[in-house]
Amino acid sequence: MTRTLRYGLIGAGMMGREHIRNLALIPGSALTAISDPTNAQIALSVAEAERVLGQAPRAFANHRDLLESGLCDAVVIASPNDTHVEILHDIFRMAPMLGILCEKPVATCEADCAALEAAAATHRAPIWVAMEYRYMPPVAELRRAVRAGEIGTLRMFAIREHRFPFLEKVGDWNRFAERTGGTLVEKCCHFFDLMRLVVGAEPVRVYASGAADVNHRDERYAGRVPDILDNAFVIVDFANGLRAALDLCMFAEGAYFQEEIAATGDAARIEALIPGPARFWPGGTERESEIVVSPRAPKGPVRRKIHVDEQVLRAGDHHGSTYFQHLGFRAAMLDGGKVDVTLADGIAAVRIGLAAEQSAREGRAIDL
């Protein structure tokens, strides 16, 4: 018999609705409560839950009321970045048995990272940070091949993402680093998490060069121009001698593949090529990802497509990863399964992003 896990959703915006659609694909998922201070967002998310889950969750204007309701076994935090810390502290204080799936980044500054580490120590339920890129099927295949030694000994790891600009959000909260942590935290903590995972070591040095050159230059908010970077190069040196690089551009979304992720060993290179969201592509068509293996001998790339169920692809913008992440979180909640992305992992990724933001501002390498 399928056991039911009751979810509360804190933050009823676009990412919250992606979580709703993915929960609808997993039997035994019940969405019992939603909180958001914006009535319009609550209405959209309640309607989405009724459409895909056949459920009408109870709505709250404040997350503390949701926590006190007793309606949930776990919560998904999908609110603006700078609200995560307060919400997490409230959960630790008010609901120590409540499972947590928190969207990245878990924090936006070093002081909050340190406070979270201390406060989470006594929480008695799983805390899982939503680092979706780990769970994209082509990335999972790249990780498997690296672990299996199919490229020899890993020496270099590189990520290129050329994607669409930041979308419009309620209150325009994603236009300034003071609320997001900066682009290299908000957007790129995903990639820094993936670097740590694939390289298998901790970072020791970060160097970044970036700027705000194209996007949002004509926008004004209370007379202020957005300060978020729209392009950057970041190099991360790791304690085991390996290095990783990020090439980010947020105004060149015309390529067939949005992400190109390459692990290079002394015997071969393997690449995961991942298309962006179908809703931003002409015709709204889903495209398959690819794995390319390029051995030193015999020379010549070997390409193969990675199939992902189209229903899973259409449930969100992250190439099926939100669905696979939820399967893991459910197993951690109901069966004592392993938490793949711990709070410590989430904080480590934020710290790399903060160092990259500092490096880009100051024009120097930052030692960690």
Beta strands, then each sheet from edge to edge (+ up, - down):
strand 1: 5-10
strand 2: 29-35
strand 3: 58-60
strand 4: 74-77
strand 5: 99-103
strand 6: 127-130
strand 7: 154-162
strand 8: 203-211
strand 9: 231-238
strand 10: 243-249
strand 11: 259-265
strand 12: 268-274
strand 13: 289-295
strand 14: 302-306
strand 15: 366-367
sheet 1: 3+ 2+ 1+ 4+ 5+ 6+
sheet 2: 14+ 13- 12+ 11- 7+ 10+ 9- 8+ 15-
end
